[in-house]
Each structure stands twice: as C-alpha cells, then as structure tokens.
Amino acid sequence: MAEKSDIHLYTTQTPNGIKVSIVLEELGLTYKACGHDTTQIEFSKNTQKEPWFLEINPNGRIPALTDTFEDGKTIRLFESASIMQYLVDRYDKDHKISYPYGSREYWEVNNWLFWQMGGLGPMQGQLNHFNRYAPEKIEYGINRYKNETRRLYRTMDTALASSSSGYLVGDRATIADFSCWGWVAAAAMAGVDINEFPALKQWRDRLLERPGLEKGRHVPSPHRALEQEKLTDEEIEKQAEKNRAWVQAGMKNDAK
Amino acid sequence: MATNPPEPIRVWLTPPGPNSWKVIFLLEELGLNYVIKSFSFENVKKKPFTDINPNGRVPAIEDPNTDLTLWESGAIYQYLIKTYDTKRQLSHDAHKERHLESQWLHFQMSGQGPYYGQCGWFQHLHAEKIQSAIGRYANEIKRVISVLEGVLAAKDADKQWLVGDKMTYADMAFVPWNFRLAEVLNQSWDEVWDGAPRVRAWHEGMVGLPSWKRSMEIRARLMDEQGLQWNGVPKGVETFDQYEKDIAARAAAGEKK
C-alpha cells in the first residue's frame, strides 16, 4: 500500500530523469512533476542553474526531489540512485521492486545500482559527448567510450543471460533494473547496436510490458529513445544537432 | 568501537588505483578485522577475479561472516556501515541523515570518481595530448570542488562535514581521489585548492587521520611488492614525464606492427 506523500519531482526527459518517474509509477505514488506543475526545468534555458533549484540540488543537475519527511519538514534529495533508495525504503513496504534493508539481495541490488551510477551512466554519457556534442570530432574519444560502453553492456548481458528470473537480482525487477533501463533504451543515440546483446535486448523489451515503467518513461514528456533505433545514424545526428548549441554553451558556463 | 567480525573480511585489490583505498580507509577507521588479497592489475579482467566481480574492477570484498560477496566501492561502503558501524561512529541513526549520506556517496561515485579518472587518463596515460578532452575533465573537477565549497560555506565553522556535525563515511569517500588531485590536474597543491579553502581544510583534516596514514603505508608496501613507485610508475623510471615517453614510444611501436 502506498503511503500518503507530498512528492515534487524536478526532472526532464533523460535516462537519469525517467529512473525516478518509473519508480514513482511502479509504486503507484502520487507526485507532481515538472510539466504537470509550475516547476519546469528547461535545460536550454538553464533553469537547473537558477538559485531556487540550487537550493534543492547544489550540484545543479536533474533529477531532484522534495518530500515532506516523517518529521513534518521538507527533505531535499538529489542523485537519481539516492532518490530511488529513498523511495523504496520509505514507500515500498511490500518489497514489490526492492528487498528488505540489510538482506543479501538488498546488497546485491546495490552492486548494480552503484555500477550504473559510477560506470554505465558516466561512460555512456561521455560517449554521447564525444560522439554527438563535442565541438570537434575526436576519433580516439569516441572509440574509448564506445568500447567501454560496449564492455559494460556485455557485463550486463552476461549477468542477465545466466539469471533464472531474467532480472539483475533475485526473482523480481528492482531499482537496479530501472536504474539501467533508460540508458540501455538510449543505445541507438549512443551509436551502440543493441542486437549485439540479445539477453539485454530481451530484458529491455520485457520491462516495457510493465504498466508502471510504460507510464513513468514518458515523464515529463514522451520518451522517444526507442524510436531512434529505426533511424539512420545521419538522422540521429541531425536530431542531436539541435542540442549541440546549448550543451556547448553550458560547458562554457561551467568553466567560468 | 564497531562490532568486529570474528572472521577477517577479504578485500581484493590492485594497489595503484584510488577506489580500493576508500574501502581500506573505512576498515581502518572502524578498526575492523580484514585481510588484503593484493594482485596485479593485469589480472583484473581474468578469472578467478571475474568470478568475484563480473565487471572486472577493484575493489571487491568477501565477508565470510555473512557469506556475502560484494563489488563497487559505494555498495561496499553502505554494507560495512550498516553491518559493522553499530555504534554510529561514522554514520547517523536518523532516517533523514541516512538518506543524505547516501546522496553524497552517490554524488562521489557518479560525479567525482568518473571525472577525476577520465582527467587522469587524458592528462597522463593517453599518449596523445588532446587539450579539449583534458580541459573538459579539468573543468568538471573544478566544478565538483566548487559545489563542495558552496555546501561547506553554508555550514557553521564547527560543522564542516557534508551531513550533520561529524565526519561520516560520506566525507571519507571523497578522500582517495582528492588525495591524487595534484597529479590528476598536473598542478601544485596550492593551485589545486585555489578558491576552495574550506574543501582544502576538510580534505587535509581527513588525510591527517592515523587511519588514512596507515592505509597509505599499506599501499606503499603493496606497490613496492609489485615493483611500482607511489604514483604507479614502475621502479627504475625516474619521472612521470619519462613514463609518458615510454608509453608513447610503446604506442608508436605498436602502431608500426
């Protein structure tokens, strides 16, 4: 049973953002997300660097979340995995998508959660940078991060192929799976061919059948990453072009 | 004192990189019973280690007391704290603080580690000097430091810690990479901390702890065993510059083949 909550999610349509909306939907929680509320985060307008948002996340990144805590005061949280840990710890009392705190499976979920946060996310992110957004094409940078992303996909593919449930840990889909899903769904954008990793592709598509994931992936705007699979690399490149200008402007701003 | 396990926790590591020392630092600070399984970096993606960590990265631990194998330094941190920091020396009991500690640990894992690591790679280990890549990661490091500086600046002078009013594992997690900053950025220690006096004081306070000093003594011994100097450069090679030239020469020789 979902507890009464007062959750505000600050997000945008990215692999890190949809992790949190997917978990919120999987748990059946009510929440306000930007796009459904006045708290609109627009990367292209640099909303995430405005003082009111830095109050919530001093790191100026999405996702971030506020909630009324058990003591009646507001709690502010940032870093997607920390938010997911908070949500299941507080609201997933029936362990629908998590395991009891301190159990073997709890710690094994943590392996993959940190693996995604420290490995898959940053490395696929660097690949997107060198492949799509960097001011100059540096072949070495593209290859370095493409190889590492493929190695990480392979690690996950091997683990899923030998898992009897088809999920990363135990007998159910958990925050470990939801944490990775948005990144794997964005393989085409990164220029990685998902067909190289059959168990991973099957896992990606099987999770799509879950109503919670299906609803959560479209927050705050429609999720289009999977559609890119049908496009040619040139067409994806063209889409990325629109974002290149503000990505580079943001880099200049950060360097100040 | 923390609750001490009767059987030593086994820590698998290769000595040069920073992440394993994060775990040793915590074990030393809690005074836990542990034993190190040191091996060569060349074997990190081979069996038997990949049976312990399918991702082929250090550190990993095996805890015979609970029959649990874990990898990813952040996951190991949360496990050790929950299981053995029963007196809450390095963590808080309260639910709220527990989540805030976890938040900073994830920031360290996703925001500090990967970017420092990429900067070090492009600065030193990659044969060709790509200025835009070095600049990208150096800027990101400065940004991470400025976020920490802002957070410490907003706290009272006697509470210069990320969560609450004492050092927690969330603070400790940042030490091993910050310890390598002069090398990563290729700058003097003063230049590294320019504009971030609070982060500097926070960091220098922690590296002054006996637990960190012991960790670094162990590292020095294990590096020595493998014929490596403190910075990962093989013995007999005088400077990092020379090492870089050797790497470049090897890369050039490889290209010719």
Interface residues (C-beta under 8 A of the other chain):
Chain A: P58 N59 G60 F69 E70 D71 I75 L77 F78 E79 S80 A81 S82 Q85 Y86 D89 Y101 G102 R104 W107 E108 N110 N111 L113 F114 W115 M117 G118 G119 G121 P122 M123 Q126 H129 A134 P135 E136 I138 Y140 G141 L152 T155 T158 A159 M251 D254 A255
Chain B: P54 N55 G56 R57 T66 L68 L70 W71 E72 S73 G74 A75 Q78 Y79 K82 T83 H95 K96 H99 L100 S102 Q103 L105 H106 F107 M109 S110 G111 G113 P114 Y115 Q118 H126 E128 I130 S132 A133 G135 R136 N139 E140 K142 R143 V147 G150 V151
